[in-house]
């Protein structure tokens, strides 16, 4: 057997270091000691007789020869994933680790229960559920699935998206603020408004009226947040009116701690998508989990 066969996995480790942008991030994903990972890559460089990486305290960068070797390591990693994905997709019992990322309000209030039920039904499946609110690079960080409220078409050819369900939204505020309740969306100009966004700037809400008419409200928000649960809390505290998913505030509406505004007017719904890396073969566990989520999610969000 050729000697290089015994160390093909070092090329895969090198690929992970480059994709994750450093040894520490790659070691976390690989569940491996950083020092061991660094040693394995150094041994690879020694066997090849070339330096592949320029190292500093924060990140690594590829040398010119490293760029050429990395292209081959990427191809090797893709083929390895394809083999395992194909094997997983052909089995009849879901198993393995599913790496999922979703915004924290959706994960905490909806997905965590679905994950629990799915894992109880399929004991061979393990799940890592990441609840960061920022968009995660699925390919670079090795995730199988992301749940996103995708407003525009995907521009990343490495990804595919599947629409799962609409997310009904409702305009809410505190009971005290509701005493000056607007009757028409254009009346919202008289209220402080809270927006779901990652950056400050003008926002637009769109509503459909009871007679088939429509209205668009353009405004500069009093506060913005990337977390819907934070907006709900701000609205409850009386800071302003917020447009939030109905599922997220149903209990507070029932208790009277939040009040719905503009009865008869329906806000444009958000839409939740499953976003996945584009690859040949879909692991059986991922396929079964998506079937479970697609069946349950519309009712849970409504």
C-alpha positions as CSV (number, residue, x, y, z in Angstrom):
1,X,0.0,0.0,0.0
2,X,1.4,3.4,-0.9
3,X,2.7,5.4,2.1
4,X,0.5,8.4,1.4
5,X,-2.7,6.4,1.9
6,X,-2.0,6.2,5.6
7,X,-2.1,10.0,5.9
8,X,-4.8,11.2,3.6
9,X,-6.7,12.3,6.7
10,X,-4.1,14.9,7.3
11,X,-5.1,16.6,4.1
12,X,-8.7,16.6,5.4
13,X,-7.5,18.2,8.6
14,X,-5.6,20.8,6.7
15,X,-8.8,21.5,4.7
16,X,-10.8,22.1,7.9
17,X,-8.2,24.5,9.2
18,X,-8.4,26.6,6.1
19,X,-12.2,26.5,5.9
20,X,-12.7,27.5,9.5
21,X,-10.0,30.2,9.3
22,X,-7.7,28.9,12.0
23,X,-6.7,26.0,14.2
24,X,-8.9,26.9,17.2
25,X,-12.1,27.0,15.2
26,X,-11.3,23.8,13.3
27,X,-10.3,22.0,16.5
28,X,-13.7,22.9,18.1
29,X,-15.6,21.5,15.1
30,X,-13.4,18.4,14.9
31,X,-13.6,17.9,18.7
32,X,-9.8,17.6,18.7
33,X,-7.1,19.3,20.8
34,X,-5.7,22.3,19.1
35,X,-2.1,21.3,19.8
36,X,-2.7,17.9,18.2
37,X,-4.3,19.4,15.1
38,X,-1.4,21.8,14.7
39,X,1.1,19.0,15.0
40,X,-0.7,16.9,12.4
41,X,-0.7,19.8,9.9
42,X,3.0,20.5,10.6
43,X,3.7,16.8,10.0
44,X,1.9,17.1,6.7
45,X,4.1,20.0,5.7
46,X,7.2,18.0,6.7
47,X,6.2,15.1,4.5
48,X,5.4,17.3,1.6
49,X,8.5,19.4,2.1
50,X,6.7,22.7,1.7
51,X,5.1,25.3,4.0
52,X,1.3,25.3,3.5
53,X,0.2,28.0,6.0
54,X,1.5,31.3,7.4
55,X,0.6,31.3,11.1
56,X,-0.1,34.2,13.4
57,X,-1.8,34.6,16.7
58,X,-5.3,35.0,15.3
59,X,-5.7,33.5,11.8
60,X,-3.8,31.5,9.3
61,X,-3.2,32.3,5.6
62,X,-2.2,30.1,2.7
63,X,1.2,30.2,1.1
64,X,1.3,30.1,-2.8
65,X,2.0,26.3,-2.6
66,X,-0.7,26.0,0.1
67,X,-3.3,27.4,-2.2
68,X,-2.5,24.7,-4.8
69,X,-2.6,21.9,-2.2
70,X,-5.8,23.3,-0.7
71,X,-7.6,23.0,-4.0
72,X,-6.9,19.3,-4.0
73,X,-7.7,18.9,-0.3
74,X,-11.1,20.6,-0.9
75,X,-11.9,18.1,-3.7
76,X,-10.9,15.2,-1.4
77,X,-13.2,16.6,1.4
78,X,-16.1,17.0,-1.0
79,X,-15.7,13.4,-2.3
80,X,-15.5,12.1,1.3
81,X,-18.7,13.9,2.3
82,X,-20.4,12.6,-0.8
83,X,-19.5,9.0,0.1
84,X,-20.8,9.4,3.7
85,X,-23.9,11.3,2.6
86,X,-24.7,8.7,0.0
87,X,-24.3,5.8,2.5
88,X,-26.5,7.7,5.0
89,X,-29.2,8.4,2.4
90,X,-29.4,4.7,1.4
91,X,-29.9,3.4,4.9
92,X,-33.3,2.7,6.4
93,X,-32.5,3.9,9.9
94,X,-31.7,7.6,10.5
95,X,-28.5,8.1,12.5
96,X,-25.5,10.4,13.0
97,X,-25.1,14.1,14.0
98,X,-27.4,16.8,12.6
99,X,-25.9,20.3,12.9
100,X,-28.7,22.9,12.8
101,X,-28.7,26.6,13.2
102,X,-31.8,28.8,13.8
103,X,-32.7,32.2,15.3
104,X,-33.0,31.8,19.1
105,X,-36.8,32.8,19.4
106,X,-37.7,30.1,16.8
107,X,-35.3,27.6,18.3
108,X,-36.5,28.1,21.9
109,X,-40.2,28.4,21.2
110,X,-40.8,25.9,18.4
111,X,-37.8,23.9,17.1
112,X,-36.5,22.6,20.4
113,X,-39.7,20.6,21.0
114,X,-39.6,19.2,17.5
115,X,-36.0,18.2,17.9
116,X,-36.8,16.5,21.2
117,X,-39.7,14.5,19.6
118,X,-37.6,13.6,16.6
119,X,-34.7,12.3,18.6
120,X,-37.0,10.3,20.8
121,X,-38.5,8.7,17.7
122,X,-35.0,8.2,16.2
123,X,-32.6,7.3,19.0
124,X,-29.7,7.0,16.6
125,X,-29.8,10.7,15.7
126,X,-27.9,13.3,17.7
127,X,-28.5,17.1,17.2
128,X,-26.4,20.2,17.6
129,X,-28.8,23.1,17.7
130,X,-27.1,26.5,17.4
131,X,-29.2,29.5,18.4
132,X,-27.1,32.4,17.1
133,X,-29.2,35.1,15.6
134,X,-26.6,36.1,12.9
135,X,-26.4,34.3,9.6
136,X,-24.0,31.4,9.8
137,X,-21.8,30.2,6.9
138,X,-23.2,26.7,6.6
139,X,-20.5,25.4,4.3
140,X,-17.5,26.9,6.2
141,X,-18.8,25.9,9.6
142,X,-20.0,22.5,8.6
143,X,-23.8,22.8,9.3
144,X,-26.4,20.6,7.6
145,X,-29.4,22.9,8.0
146,X,-30.4,26.5,8.8
147,X,-33.8,28.0,9.4
148,X,-34.0,31.5,8.0
149,X,-36.6,34.2,7.3
150,X,-35.3,34.6,3.8
151,X,-36.6,37.9,2.2
152,X,-34.6,37.6,-1.0
153,X,-33.4,34.9,-3.4
154,X,-30.2,33.1,-2.4
155,X,-27.1,34.4,-4.1
156,X,-24.7,31.7,-2.8
157,X,-24.5,28.8,-5.3
158,X,-23.3,26.5,-2.5
159,X,-26.7,26.6,-0.9
160,X,-30.3,25.6,-1.7
161,X,-33.5,26.9,0.0
162,X,-36.9,25.3,0.6
163,X,-39.8,27.3,1.8
164,X,-41.5,25.7,4.8
165,X,-44.2,28.0,6.1
166,X,-45.5,31.5,6.3
167,X,-45.0,33.2,9.7
168,X,-48.1,35.4,10.6
169,X,-47.0,38.6,12.3
170,X,-49.0,41.0,14.5
171,X,-48.4,44.6,15.6
172,X,-48.3,44.8,19.4
173,X,-47.7,47.3,22.1
174,X,-48.3,47.7,25.8
175,X,-51.8,48.3,27.2
176,X,-50.9,51.9,28.2
177,X,-49.8,52.7,24.7
178,X,-52.8,51.1,23.2
179,X,-55.0,53.8,24.6
180,X,-54.0,55.9,21.6
181,X,-54.5,53.0,19.2
182,X,-54.3,53.9,15.5
183,X,-57.1,53.0,13.2
184,X,-55.1,53.0,10.0
185,X,-51.5,52.0,9.2
186,X,-50.7,55.6,8.2
187,X,-51.6,56.6,11.8
188,X,-48.6,54.7,13.1
189,X,-46.5,57.8,12.4
190,X,-47.7,59.1,15.8
191,X,-46.2,56.1,17.7
192,X,-42.6,55.1,18.4
193,X,-41.9,52.0,16.4
194,X,-39.5,49.1,17.0
195,X,-38.0,47.2,14.1
196,X,-36.4,43.8,13.4
197,X,-33.1,44.7,11.8
198,X,-29.3,44.3,12.2
199,X,-28.6,48.0,11.3
200,X,-30.1,51.3,12.0
201,X,-32.0,53.0,9.1
202,X,-35.4,53.5,7.5
203,X,-37.8,50.5,7.6
204,X,-41.0,49.6,5.7
205,X,-44.0,47.7,6.9
206,X,-46.8,46.5,4.5
207,X,-50.3,45.8,5.5
208,X,-53.4,44.4,3.7
209,X,-56.7,46.0,4.7
210,X,-60.2,44.5,5.3
211,X,-61.6,45.8,2.0
212,X,-58.7,44.5,-0.1
213,X,-56.7,47.8,0.1
214,X,-53.1,48.0,1.1
215,X,-50.8,50.4,2.9
216,X,-47.1,50.8,3.3
217,X,-45.6,52.5,6.3
218,X,-42.1,53.9,6.1
219,X,-40.4,55.0,9.3
220,X,-37.2,55.4,11.2
221,X,-37.4,53.1,14.2
222,X,-37.0,54.1,17.8
223,X,-35.0,50.9,18.5
224,X,-33.9,48.0,16.3
225,X,-32.9,44.5,17.3
226,X,-32.0,41.3,15.4
227,X,-33.8,39.3,18.1
228,X,-37.6,39.1,17.9
229,X,-37.9,38.1,21.6
230,X,-36.0,41.3,22.5
231,X,-38.5,43.4,20.5
232,X,-41.4,41.7,22.2
233,X,-39.9,42.6,25.6
234,X,-39.4,46.2,24.6
235,X,-43.0,46.5,23.4
236,X,-44.2,44.9,26.6
237,X,-42.2,47.6,28.6
238,X,-43.9,50.4,26.7
239,X,-41.0,51.5,24.5
240,X,-43.0,51.3,21.3
241,X,-45.0,49.1,18.9
242,X,-43.4,46.1,17.4
243,X,-44.3,43.8,14.5
244,X,-43.5,40.3,15.8
245,X,-44.5,36.7,14.9
246,X,-47.9,35.8,16.4
247,X,-46.6,32.6,17.9
248,X,-44.1,34.5,19.9
249,X,-46.6,36.7,21.7
250,X,-49.8,34.6,22.0
251,X,-49.4,34.0,25.7
252,X,-48.8,37.7,26.5
253,X,-51.8,38.7,24.4
254,X,-54.0,36.2,26.3
255,X,-52.7,37.6,29.6
256,X,-53.3,41.2,28.5
257,X,-49.7,42.1,28.9
258,X,-49.6,43.0,25.1
259,X,-52.3,44.4,23.0
260,X,-52.8,43.9,19.2
261,X,-53.1,47.0,17.1
262,X,-54.9,47.6,13.8
263,X,-57.6,44.9,13.9
264,X,-58.7,44.0,10.4
265,X,-55.3,44.9,8.9
266,X,-52.9,42.0,8.3
267,X,-49.2,42.6,8.2
268,X,-47.2,41.0,5.4
269,X,-46.1,37.6,6.7
270,X,-42.5,36.6,7.0
271,X,-41.6,33.2,5.4
272,X,-39.4,30.6,7.0
273,X,-37.0,28.6,4.8
274,X,-34.8,25.6,5.3
275,X,-31.4,26.4,3.9
276,X,-28.9,23.6,3.2
277,X,-25.6,23.1,1.5
278,X,-26.0,22.0,-2.1
279,X,-24.5,18.5,-2.3
280,X,-25.1,15.1,-3.9
281,X,-27.1,12.9,-1.6
282,X,-29.1,14.0,1.4
283,X,-28.5,12.2,4.7
284,X,-31.5,10.2,5.8
285,X,-31.6,11.9,9.2
286,X,-31.8,15.3,7.5
287,X,-34.5,14.2,5.1
288,X,-36.6,12.7,7.8
289,X,-36.2,15.7,10.1
290,X,-37.3,18.1,7.3
291,X,-40.4,15.9,6.7
292,X,-41.2,16.2,10.4
293,X,-40.7,20.0,10.5
294,X,-42.6,20.7,7.2
295,X,-45.6,18.8,8.5
296,X,-45.7,20.4,11.9
297,X,-44.4,24.0,11.4
298,X,-47.3,25.7,9.6
299,X,-49.7,24.9,12.5
300,X,-47.2,25.8,15.2
301,X,-46.4,29.2,13.6
302,X,-50.1,30.0,12.9
